[in-house]
Amino acid sequence: MAQVEKIVKPLLRGTNTKPAEMPLEEFVSHRVSFLTAYQNKAYARRYQNLVRKVAEREESLVGGSKLAFAVARYYFKLLAYKDEYEVSRLYTDGEFVDQIRQQFAGEPRLAFHVTMQFLPAFLVPRDPDTGRAPKWTFPAWFMFAIWKTIRRFTFLRGTPFDPFGWTSDRRLERHLPKDYEHTLQELVDGLNAESHELAVAIAEIPELIRGYGTVKDRHLEEARAKEEELLDAFRRRSLASN
């Protein structure tokens, strides 16, 4: 198994990401670059400014950067959600095709199973149990052409003109970073030595939000319950030490 991992790991996308043990500034810098490519410089600054705010507050009140690292990691996760624009970018930036060619000899025939959740229900009937649109299979040449077109309209992400933005999934994903910002403001305001570890645990809550569709919905419900429990403890501890 170790030998297999040694061969495969360099071919897997994202495995060259550096660990959190690097200096915070460098850790953030990598993610700023990613978010700039993901959306734009303003979007990346939104991330950078919040991490800096938390880092300065933590250093002045507690010392260290444990909370700032948690925010740097999980605020990034919420901002860089995988929507149609990001999937298009990842499939058409050349890296995916290079990986396929490294792993398989010749020219493999690819097909993609795609769901059209953004299309209205009268065009694409939904599963009565899950509310999800069915998956359709398309050849690679067709999907690459579609993705290259979609990628050119990333600037529409989050605007009223975003054709994918009206779905419940995308509305939720846009809202989660705002909820996180609101929660962090409370953590920053109530932070002290006694509440520090709880603040870190709350900042790491997005780790629990995984998957897509109904799986993500279930994990989000569990994460929110856990967050409320930890926030209640954080508030009590913050008040007790003041």
C-alpha positions in Angstrom: 0.0 0.0 0.0 2.8 2.4 0.8 4.4 1.8 -2.6 1.0 2.4 -4.3 0.6 5.7 -2.4 4.1 6.8 -3.3 3.4 6.3 -7.0 -0.2 7.7 -7.1 0.1 10.7 -4.6 2.1 13.0 -6.9 -0.6 12.5 -9.6 -3.5 13.5 -7.4 -4.8 17.0 -7.6 -4.0 19.3 -4.7 -1.6 17.0 -2.9 1.2 19.6 -3.2 -0.6 21.9 -0.8 1.7 22.9 2.0 0.8 22.0 5.6 -0.4 24.5 8.2 2.9 24.4 10.0 4.2 27.0 7.6 4.2 30.6 8.7 0.7 32.1 8.8 1.6 34.7 6.2 2.7 32.1 3.7 -0.3 29.9 4.4 -2.6 32.8 3.7 -0.6 33.9 0.6 -1.2 30.6 -1.1 -4.9 30.9 -0.5 -5.0 34.5 -1.6 -3.5 33.4 -4.9 -6.1 30.7 -5.3 -9.0 33.0 -4.5 -7.8 35.6 -6.9 -7.9 32.9 -9.7 -11.2 31.5 -8.3 -12.9 34.9 -8.5 -10.9 38.2 -8.3 -8.6 40.3 -6.2 -11.5 41.8 -4.2 -12.7 38.4 -3.2 -9.2 37.4 -2.1 -8.9 40.6 -0.1 -12.1 39.8 1.7 -10.4 36.6 2.9 -7.1 38.2 3.7 -8.6 41.1 5.7 -10.6 38.9 8.0 -7.7 36.5 8.7 -5.5 39.5 9.5 -8.1 41.0 11.8 -8.4 37.7 13.8 -4.6 37.3 13.8 -4.0 40.7 15.3 -6.7 40.3 17.9 -5.4 36.9 18.9 -1.8 38.0 19.2 -2.7 41.0 21.3 -5.0 39.1 23.7 -3.7 35.6 23.9 -0.6 35.2 21.8 0.1 32.6 19.1 -1.8 32.0 15.9 -3.9 28.9 16.5 -7.2 30.7 16.0 -5.9 32.6 13.0 -4.8 29.4 11.3 -8.2 27.8 11.9 -9.9 30.8 10.3 -7.4 30.9 7.4 -8.2 27.2 6.6 -11.9 27.1 7.1 -12.9 30.6 5.9 -11.1 29.7 2.7 -13.0 26.4 2.5 -16.3 28.3 2.7 -15.3 30.9 0.1 -13.9 28.4 -2.4 -17.0 26.2 -2.8 -17.2 24.0 -5.9 -19.8 25.6 -8.1 -20.3 25.3 -11.9 -17.7 28.0 -12.5 -15.0 26.4 -10.4 -15.7 22.9 -11.8 -15.3 24.4 -15.3 -12.0 26.1 -14.3 -10.6 22.9 -12.8 -11.4 20.7 -15.8 -10.2 23.2 -18.4 -7.0 24.6 -16.8 -5.0 21.7 -18.4 -4.1 20.0 -15.1 -6.9 17.4 -15.3 -6.0 16.4 -18.8 -2.3 16.1 -17.9 -3.2 13.8 -14.9 -5.2 11.6 -17.2 -2.4 11.3 -19.7 0.1 10.4 -16.9 -2.1 7.7 -15.5 -3.4 6.1 -18.7 -1.7 5.1 -21.9 -3.1 6.2 -25.2 -6.1 8.4 -25.5 -8.7 7.2 -23.0 -12.4 7.9 -23.9 -14.0 10.0 -21.2 -17.6 10.6 -20.4 -19.1 12.8 -17.6 -22.2 12.3 -15.6 -23.7 15.7 -15.0 -26.8 17.0 -13.1 -28.6 20.1 -14.3 -29.9 21.3 -10.9 -30.0 24.9 -12.1 -32.7 24.1 -14.7 -36.3 24.6 -13.6 -38.3 21.6 -12.5 -40.8 21.8 -15.4 -37.8 21.1 -17.8 -36.0 18.6 -15.6 -38.2 16.7 -13.2 -36.8 16.2 -9.7 -36.5 13.0 -7.6 -39.6 13.2 -5.3 -37.5 12.0 -2.3 -34.4 14.1 -2.7 -35.5 17.0 -4.8 -32.4 16.4 -7.0 -32.3 16.5 -10.8 -31.2 13.3 -12.6 -27.7 12.8 -14.0 -27.1 12.8 -17.7 -24.1 11.4 -19.5 -22.2 13.5 -22.0 -19.0 12.8 -24.0 -15.9 14.6 -22.9 -15.6 16.8 -26.1 -19.0 18.2 -25.5 -18.5 18.9 -21.8 -15.1 20.5 -22.3 -16.7 22.9 -24.8 -19.4 23.8 -22.3 -17.0 24.2 -19.4 -14.7 26.5 -21.5 -17.7 28.7 -22.2 -18.9 28.7 -18.6 -15.4 29.6 -17.3 -15.5 32.9 -19.3 -18.4 34.1 -17.2 -17.0 33.6 -13.7 -17.5 37.3 -13.1 -21.3 36.6 -12.9 -20.8 34.5 -9.7 -22.9 35.8 -6.9 -24.6 38.5 -9.0 -28.3 38.7 -9.9 -27.3 37.7 -13.4 -25.7 34.4 -12.3 -27.7 31.6 -14.1 -26.6 29.1 -11.5 -27.1 31.2 -8.4 -30.8 30.7 -7.9 -30.5 27.1 -6.8 -30.8 26.3 -3.1 -27.3 24.9 -3.1 -25.7 28.0 -4.4 -27.7 30.4 -2.2 -26.6 28.3 0.8 -23.0 28.3 -0.3 -23.0 32.1 -0.7 -24.6 32.5 2.7 -22.2 30.3 4.7 -19.2 32.7 4.5 -21.4 35.5 5.8 -22.6 33.4 8.7 -19.0 32.6 9.4 -18.0 36.2 9.4 -20.8 37.1 11.8 -19.7 34.3 14.2 -16.1 35.3 14.0 -17.0 38.8 15.0 -18.6 37.5 18.2 -15.5 35.3 18.8 -13.1 38.3 18.3 -15.2 40.5 20.7 -15.4 37.8 23.4 -11.9 36.4 23.0 -9.7 35.9 26.1 -7.3 33.3 27.5 -10.1 31.2 29.0 -12.3 31.2 25.8 -9.5 30.8 23.3 -9.7 27.0 22.8 -13.5 27.2 22.4 -13.0 29.9 19.8 -10.7 27.7 17.9 -13.1 24.8 18.0 -15.9 27.0 16.7 -13.7 28.4 13.9 -13.1 24.8 12.9 -16.8 23.9 12.6 -16.8 24.1 8.7 -14.6 20.9 8.8 -17.9 19.1 9.5 -19.6 20.4 6.4 -18.8 17.9 3.7 -20.3 16.3 0.6 -22.9 17.7 -1.8 -26.7 17.8 -2.0 -28.6 15.9 0.6 -25.3 14.7 2.2 -24.1 18.2 2.7 -27.5 19.3 4.1 -27.3 16.6 6.7 -23.7 17.5 7.7 -24.6 21.2 7.8 -27.5 20.5 10.2 -25.2 18.6 12.5 -22.5 21.3 12.2 -24.9 24.0 13.2 -26.1 22.1 16.2 -22.5 21.6 17.3 -21.7 25.3 16.7 -24.6 26.4 18.9 -23.5 24.1 21.7 -19.9 25.5 21.5 -21.1 29.1 21.2 -23.2 28.7 24.3 -20.1 27.5 26.2 -18.0 30.3 24.7 -20.4 33.0 25.8 -20.5 31.6 29.4 -16.8 31.4 29.6 -16.3 34.9 28.2 -18.7 36.4 30.6 -17.2 34.5 33.6 -13.8 35.9 32.9 -14.9 39.5 32.5 
